[in-house]
């Protein structure tokens, strides 16, 4: 582990605006739209160092997935800064304000972040090998043989070489997720983002995916993982971050967070997953 | 009358090619961020679907010359059929594009595809597979609609039948033969379409 910061999050705020079509009463009154504003991120700071595995815990709605998705600008931010390798992804600063940068520049920067989704999102019309090869050819402009060789290496890393010619419809959930991991890894990103990688899996398939993620972490890959798997979090994390209602309420090593939780929310999470310890001194 | 069959194929293939390209462009315009593009595309679709194809063909062949645009019968037929079917195909493409899960685009973006490239390389190939069935059905419908071009002097099957009928008065035989000829063209087409659809749909 080094001091080099790969992802730096500074005072990030984000608000979701939900517009609802007005009901009959609203329409009669002439209300055009009902607007709900939800503050999902209320000033988040986080540093991810090179080689580190940071796990973000929190109940649903705490903003953890949103924070992850803001890192590669799948979600926009309202204010604050997120730097990846020293560069903002998706924005440039003009007169102290965030302005959208050119889509092609954002795309280029996104190759530095590999993302694994809850729903796998494999390209359905491509085989496992085709999925891993596609971005290598389309984005990295590798030749077909080079892309194929590189893709095969990465399928081997996730133990799916024998499934390379299967389409997603012929893969189990766990296998799909491992292909998705191989696809992201093959791009050689400087950080891997995992957005609840096992939440959509049948219980018996969770372990194979977690094992792959652990193996990758052991190879020194920098990662940020959003998960509900507490045991896994404790095993894999260098730093555990607990979020609640859009803010980070606790941050520390697994030992600190699991055995000496300082925040009531952390304790509640631990208790719910059967890993309860002494409640924090009030 | 058999000699008119190639004309029908020519009309249908030419018009379908035009309808596919234009239909895709219209579909992209309808889902674009630009209000102006969306507006133009919507007006196009509504006008083309809201007026009879027969009227559109007549318009192209008889009204356009009045403003100095003269088009030969076959190109006029291809143009009329193509413009009309583009409107229907654009709706097929639009719903097919929207049916591809947002996660596919997100995955592509996260891997460094630009939004345009994600659409072209990831979303469109999948929506095309979904569209194959409806496209095939419209193609078969178009083969039959080529009969309408008889009114703009295209010597296709129906026109030929009219001519033969005028000479021989063998009305029953002539028009039965014409109908059978259409059937002879469309039946194999529908078999090909369902086979194609079956093959393509296996994985998606």
Interface residues (C-beta under 8 A of the other chain):
Chain A: X72 X74 X103 X104 X107 X108 X110 X111 X113 X114 X115 X117 X119 X121 X122 X123 X124 X125 X134 X135 X138 X139 X140 X167 X168 X169 X180 X183 X184 X187
Chain B: X101 X103 X104 X106 X107 X108 X109 X110 X111 X112 X113 X114 X115 X116 X117 X121 X122 X125 X126 X129 X202 X203 X204
